[in-house]
Amino acid sequence: MSKVDSHLIDVYDEVVRRNPGEREFHQAVREVLESLAPVVAKHPEYTEASIIERMCEPERQIIFRVPWVDDAGNVRVNRGFRVEFNSALGPYKGGLRFHPSVYLGIVKFLGFEQIFKNALTGLPIGGGKGGSDFNPRGRSDGEIMRFCQSFMSELHRHIGEYTDVPAGDIGVGLREVGYLFGQYKRLTNRYESGVLTGKGLGWGGSLVRTEATGYGTVFFADEMLKTKNQSFEGKKVVVSGSGNVAIYAIDKVHELGGTVVACSDSAGYVVDENGLDLDLVKEIKEVRRDRIKDYLQTHKSASYVSGGSIWDVECDIALPCATQNEIEEDQAVKLVKNGCSLVAEGANMPSTPEAIRIFQDADILYGPGKAVNAGGVATSALEMQQNASRDSWSFEYTEERLQQIMRDIHKRCVKTADQYGSPGNYVVGANIGGFTQVAEAMLAFGVI
């Protein structure tokens, strides 16, 4: 074992020791550290300045109580989080997730991933993440408003357009961002548009922000296909999830000539070999907020599977756009066996380490989330630019900027992987490309 490898193992062991029980965070750190041996060997100054150790420790972790009153007059108590992980490149930037699964380890994994994702965009934003174990499903607008107001009553002390700029994530859409921004404005007496992104178009939001993560995922996958002289034309595609990311990934795939035959929610998945009716999916999920199984009420020829794995469906391209660790080893084996030739992650860390190894051993194109799904945060940064200049850009111009950013991220991943002796390895390219950008800034600032 080399001295470099030994050092990286020691760093990982210390992360596990200092953060017990946070398995998603451990997984995210390990996945990055496994790529760093060649860059640390080339740059001993990173070890001398303990750059990796410092990058694995958040600059600030905030945990707070969120009391609120439900419609029956009962007092409820949830827990709120904001992890401000790294500000070497700019203000902390990352979403807020409202979901029962949220705990400190989830927020830290997401914040850690955000450091490298944001660095890859080339835009001046650091990494952070937040959220709560509050479940908005089944709650009235009044309950969600009261929860958001209570949440922001504490969070507002820690954020600002030059400090920390949250956005939405799972469970936090336009409605929630509106309630959060309204309470921030009320508490601070400032119309600070740049403090939150994902806002409504009439009050500081950006065109394309809603579509950005899904569109960006497909833009990146399209660049991957081009390396094999292929395109989406005629390809059969499976997209997991049916939320914001999945819906707009489906939209862009169809625009580029592919056919999405399946999507899912937490209860099961629907398969329509004729190609999903996207307008119906939007109506079910964005308007009625119902289950995807209702798709069959309109399209009788489609099929629905309760539970199970959407990755059993045969496809040429897989776009996991739901949640972390949704593709495990067995699902990865099935995808490869069924002839899938490309996996591009629209969600954050949706593939387990075992699944990733199977994809790489099978020599299929595999794009990790920190590169593939960076379109959302990139467009959030574009929203910040528009807020700072009191400007508003057209849909066409903003989408063009997004597409160019995704092309640049792809180019950087390919170039970095080649430079460090792993041609075609997007994991190496994304991890080292993001890491070196942040590491150089941290070196310049000294030990802080």
N, C-alpha and C positions, 0 to 999 in steps of 0.2 A: 504493500500500500504506500502510495506517495505521500509526502508531507502535506501537499495540497488536499488530497482526498481525506487524510486524517483530520485536517483542520475543519473541513466541511462537515464531516461526521460529528465532530465535537460541537460545532455550532448547532447542528440539528438536535443533538441530544440535550443541549442546554435549553433550546426552545421548548422541547417536550417537557423538560423538568420544570421550567418556569411557567408553563401554561397547561397544567394538567387537565385532562378531559376534553380538550378543545381539538377534536380529531380532524375537523375540516381545516382548521388553521394549520395543524401539523402537516396535513396532506399538501396544502398549498405551498408551504415553505419547502417541504422536501422536493416537490416537483421543480421548483426553481433551483434549489441548491444542486440537484443532480445535473444541471446544465453548466454550472459555473466553474468546474475544475480548469478548463483551458483558459478562461479569462482571468482567473485568479493567478494562475501560473505565469501569465503574460504580464500581469500588473501586480507585483508584490506590494505596491503602495496601498492597495485596497485592504490587504491583510494587516499591514502595519497600522493603518488608521481604524481598524475594526469596522470597516464599512458594512460588511454583511451582518455582523452582530447588531449594529445600530439600526440597520434597515429592517431587521426582524422584530425590533422593539418599537411599538407605537410611540409617537411623541406625546400623545395624550389619549387617555381612555376615560370616557364620561359615562356613568351609569346613574340613572335617576328614576324616581317614582313618578308615575303618571296616574293620578286619581281623576275619575270622571263619573258622571251620573247618567245611568241608562234611562230609557223612556219610562220605566216603571218606578223611577225614583230611587233605585238602589245605587249605592256608591260602589264603583268598581276600581280596582287597582291593577295597573300593568307596569311593566318595566321598560324604560327607554334607554337607548344606547347611542352614543356617537364616538367612534374611534377615529381620531385625527392621526393618521399613520405617518405620513411623510410630506413635508412641505418644501422639499429642496427645489422643486421646479415651479412652484406657485402655490396659491391657496389650496387647501384640501378640497378635493372634488370627488363626490360619489353619492349614490342614492340613499334613500330611506326605504327600508323594507318593513311592512306591517304583515306579520304572519305568525301563527302560533309556534312555529319551529325556531323563531329567532332567539338566540342567546349570544353571549359574548363571543364564543368560538366562531359562530357563523359570521358575525359582524367583522371579526378580525380577519377571517379568511377572505371575505369580500374586499375589505380595505387593503389587505396585502396585495391581492390581485390587481386592485385599482392603481396601485403605485406604478406598476409596469405597463398596464394598459394605457394609462394617461400619458406616460413617457413616450410610448410608441406613436401617439398622435402627433408628436412634435409641437404641441401647444403648451403654453405655460400654466400647467395645472398639476398640483400634487395629488396624493391619494388619501381617501378617507371613505367611511361608510357608516351607516347608522340604521336605526329602526326600533321596532318594538315587538313584543310577543302578542300584541293586540290583533284580534282577528276581525277584519271588516266584513267578512261574509255574513249576510243575514242581518246586519245592523242597519238601522234607519239613517237617513241623511243627518238628522239631528244628533244621533249618538256619535256618528263619525265626526261631525263638526265639533262637538264638545270634547271628544278625545283629542282631536288635532289641536284645538286651542290649548288644552292642558299640556300636551306634548311640547308645543312651541313656547309655552310660558317658561319652561326651563331651558329648552334648546337655544332660544334667542340670545342667551348670555354668551354663547360660545361660537356663534357664526357671524358672518359678514362678508361682503363682496371681496374684501382683501384678506380674509382669514379662512373661511370655510363656506363652501357653496354646495348645499345639499340639492338633491333632485329626487325624482320618483324611482321606484323599483317595484317589486312584487307587492301588490296591495296598496300602492300609492300612485294614483293616477291624477288626472286633471282636477277632479273634485277635491281630493285630499290636498294637493299642492295649493289650490285656491284657499282652502280653510287655513292652511299653515301660513301662507303669505299674508292673508288678512290679519291674522293674529300678530305676526311679526310687525306689520305696519302699525297696528294699534299700539303695541307695547313700546316701540322705538320712536314713534312719531316721525318716521322717515319712509319715503317711497323709494326704497333701495332695491330697484328691480333686479340687480345682479346678485342678490343674496340667495335666490332660489331659481333653478331652471326647470323647464317643463311646464312653464306658465301658459295661461290662455293667450290666444293671439291678440285679444283686445287689451291686454294689460301686461305687455312686455315679453310675450312668448315668441318663439321662432317657428316659422314654417319648416317643415321636414322633421322637427324634433320628435313628433309622434311616430313617424315612420323610420327614424334614423337607425335604430339598432337592427331591425329586420332588414332594411335596405342595405345597410353596411355589411351585414353577414353575407348577403347574396353577392354584393360587389366583390368582397374578398374571395368568396368561393369561385366566382367567375374568373378572377385573376389566377387562382390555383388551376382551374381547368385550362386556361390559356397556355400554361407551361407544358401541357400535353397536347396542345393544338386541338382542344375540345371547347365546347360551349354547353349551355343549358338546353339548347335546342334538342327536343326529342327525349330528354332525360326524364326518368320517373323518379320523383322526389318524395321523401317522407319527412315531415316536420313535426316534431313533438311540441306539445303545448297548444294553446289556442288563445293566449293573451296577446298583448301588444307586439312583442317581438315576433311571435309565430305568425300572426295575421299579416304583418307587413313583409315578412320573409316570403310567405306564400304569394302575396301580391307581386313582388318583384320577380320571383321565379316564373310566374305565369307571363309576365311582361317580356321576359327573356327567352320564352319558348319552351320552358320546362312544364311538366305536369305534376302537381302535388296531389298525391292520391290518399294521404292520411294525415290526420292531426289528432290531438288528444286533450283531455283535461285530467284532473286527479282521479276521476271515477272510471275512465276507460278511453277507448279510441274509436274513431269512425274511419271507415275505408270507403272511398268512392273512386273506382277504377276509371271513371270518366273524367276525373279531375274535380277537386273540391269546388263547390259553389261558394266563393269567398264572400259574396254579399250576404249570403245566409249565415255563414259563420260569424261575420261581423254583427249581424242582427242578434243572433243568439247570445253572443258573448259581450258585446259592447252596449247593446240596447236593453235586451231582456235580462241579461246576466244569468242565463240558464245553463244547463248542462249540454255538452256537445252531443249527447245521445238524441236530443231533440231534432238534430239534422235529419233523422230518418222519417220524421213526420212529413217532410216535404219531398225528400228523395228516397223513395221506397226501395230503389235498387241498391242503395248503399248498405253497408253492414256495420254493426256496432259490436265491439267486444268490451265487456265489463271487466275492469282490472286488466290483467295480462300485460304484455309488453308490445308497444307499437313497433319495436324493432324486429318483430317477427315478420313484418310486412316487407315483401321484396321491393328493393329500390336500387337505383344507380347512385343516388346521392342522399345522405342522411344529414339533416340539420336539426340537432338537438337544441330546442329553444325553450325548455321548461325550467329545470332546476338542477341543482348540483347532484352529481353521482347518479344520474338516471340511467346511464349506460354502464352496466357492470360486465364482468368477464363473459358470462354466458351470452348476453345480448351482442357483445362485440363479435364473438365467434359466429353467431347467427348472421349478423350483417355481412361479414366476410364470406361466409358460406353461400349467402344468397346473391353474391356478385356486386355488393356495394363497392364503389371505387373511390368515393370521397366522403369524408366526414368533416363538417365545418361547424364549430360550436357557437351557436347564437346565445346560449346560456353561459353562466359562469361555472366553470369546472364541472360540466355534466358527465364527463367520462372518468371512471376510476383509473388509478395507475395501471391496473391489470388490463383494462380495456385499451388503454393507450398503447401498451406494449403489443397487444394483438394487432392493432391497426398498423403500427410501425413494422412489425415482423412480416405482415402480409404485404408491405410495400404499397399500401393505398395512401392517397393524399389525406393528411390529417392536419387540420388547422385548429390550434387551441383558442379558447375563448378570449384570452387577454389580447389577442391580435384580431380575431375574427369579429368579436362583438364590440369593438372599440368605437363603432360609429355613433352609438348613443351618447357617450360622454364627449366625443368630438363635436357633435352638434350642440351639446350643452355649452361647450366652450364658445362655439359660434354665437349662441344665444347671449352669452356674457359679453362678447364683442359688440353685438348690436345694442345691448343695454348700455354699455359704456359710452357708445357714440350716439345714443339716442336715435338709432337708425332701425330700419326694418328692411330685410332683403326679400327678394322674390323667391318663390318656391324653386324655380329653375336654377337660379344662381346658387341657392343654398344646397340643393341636391348635387350640383356640379362640384361645389367645394367638398361635400361629403365624399363623393366618388373619388376625387383626387386624393383626399386624405387616406382612404382605404387602399388606393393603388400605392401610395407612398409607404404605408405600413407593410404591405405585401413585399414591395421592393426591398425594404429595409430588412425584413425577416430573411428573405432569400440571400441577400448580400452578406448578412451577418453569419448565417449558417455556413455559407461557402468559406467565409474568412476564417472560421474556427473549425474547419475540417469536417463539417456535417452537412454536405449539400442536400437540399431538399427537406431538411428537418426543420419544420416550422416551430417546433417546441424550442429547440436550441436557438433559433433565430429570434424568436419573440422574447425569450427569457434574457438572453445576453444583450440584445438590442435595448430593451427597456432598462435592464440593470446598469449598463455602462453609462447611459444618459443620466441616471439619478446619481450614480457613484461619483461621477466627475463633478457634479454640482456640490455634493456633500464634501468632497475633498477641498473644493475652493472655499467653502465656508468655515473650515476648521472644525474643531471638536465642539459641536453645539447640540 
